[in-house]
Amino acid sequence: MAEARSPVVVVVGASGGIGRALLARMEGNDRFELVVGLSRRRPEGWTDARIGGGRRRLWLPADLTVEASLAAAASRLRGLGEAHRIVVATGILHGPDLQPERTYRALSPEALARAFAINAAGPALAAKHLLPLTPRDTPSLFAALSARVGSLADNRLGGWYAYRASKTALNMLIRTLAIEHVRTRPRGVCVALHPGTVDTPLSAPFQGGVPPERLFTPERAAEALCEVMDGLTAADTGRIFAWDGQPIPW
Ligand SMILES: NC(=O)c1ccc[n+]([C@@H]2O[C@H](COP(=O)([O-])OP(=O)(O)OC[C@H]3O[C@@H](n4cnc5c(N)ncnc54)[C@H](OP(=O)(O)O)[C@@H]3O)[C@@H](O)[C@H]2O)c1
């Protein structure tokens, strides 16, 4: 298959609830010639295919904890076109070795390290390998899904130490990336985005007290996030925005 050199959108976390919905939405946006999903495993039902008008979609393997896999994906992408939009939609909140902590008595070095590895170091390493693929003279966007609970100013409830602190670290990494990135890509924007509370495996055990109107489907969240991303300008780089476009304080 001939490989086009044209605007590419990359979603890291193609297998996730929000990542998958973002990819579906980007496929409907004919601004992007090539829609690329990265994840550890090929998402169920995914086929690399034409998606109309000569546009196509492609899946590549990548594990955030294996830097060589990010380097390999970037190397493959380098030949395919410039990455006009990169969205990192990965993250963990709970798992066999990680549960949101209600008290400091539950802190575990392994859980803290795992949350930081996936939620903070992972997106930063994705940036290390993917930001060089963005265009030098035209607008581009690197967005990582963060969470409101990572806001220092917004922390009134406490708890969720590992997740919260790893998202705060992610926000700082994005801010720092933004400052450096603009030196070579004056029109390159780097932001953190809060998707709202979204009905995915990540939030499933914690949806109890969420009013139905505040629990978004992944499709609704993707729609809102795309609207926010479409409206961002160079002046917004280094900031955190919620699904409704409102800035979130540090
Ligand atoms: N859902 C919410 O209510 C909510 C609220 C605030 C913020 N967020 C943020 O939104 C983002 C997406 O969450 P989601 O709700 O869509 O969760 P999800 O459905 O659980 O998806 C999480 C994604 O992260 C990927 N991932 C985990 N570890 C990885 C690794 N080592 N390498 C590569 N990928 C890895 C998963 O891949 P596998 O399939 O391979 O495990 C999956 O694609 C996260 O950053 C989350 O913190 C979500």
The ligand as a Gaussian input file, in Angstrom:
#p B3LYP/6-31G(d) Opt

LIG

0 1
 N      -12.905000       7.753000      32.813000
 C      -12.885000       8.828000      33.602000
 O      -13.876000       9.118000      34.309000
 C      -11.694000       9.742000      33.623000
 C      -11.763000      10.892000      34.430000
 C      -10.655000      11.750000      34.478000
 C       -9.532000      11.450000      33.719000
 N       -9.497000      10.322000      32.935000
 C       -8.280000      10.037000      32.190000
 O       -8.586000       9.719000      30.844000
 C       -7.586000       8.823000      30.340000
 C       -8.256000       7.659000      29.619000
 O       -8.968000       6.903000      30.572000
 P      -10.163000       5.922000      30.194000
 O      -11.292000       6.307000      31.072000
 O      -10.364000       5.858000      28.713000
 O       -9.563000       4.543000      30.748000
 P       -9.493000       3.074000      30.143000
 O      -10.691000       2.764000      29.335000
 O       -9.153000       2.204000      31.308000
 O       -8.228000       3.157000      29.158000
 C       -6.929000       3.254000      29.653000
 C       -5.952000       3.103000      28.518000
 O       -4.623000       3.220000      29.044000
 C       -3.864000       2.188000      28.456000
 N       -2.666000       1.801000      29.197000
 C       -2.560000       1.466000      30.498000
 N       -1.289000       1.111000      30.747000
 C       -0.599000       1.221000      29.587000
 C        0.736000       0.994000      29.164000
 N        1.680000       0.539000      30.014000
 N        1.091000       1.207000      27.879000
 C        0.161000       1.630000      26.995000
 N       -1.120000       1.863000      27.307000
 C       -1.486000       1.657000      28.590000
 C       -4.824000       1.017000      28.366000
 O       -4.291000       0.036000      27.509000
 P       -4.616000      -1.533000      27.693000
 O       -5.911000      -1.743000      26.996000
 O       -3.460000      -2.192000      27.023000
 O       -4.660000      -1.791000      29.180000
 C       -6.036000       1.748000      27.800000
 O       -5.884000       1.970000      26.415000
 C       -6.701000       8.439000      31.531000
 O       -5.550000       9.247000      31.535000
 C       -7.568000       8.807000      32.720000
 O       -6.781000       9.106000      33.872000
 C      -10.561000       9.461000      32.875000

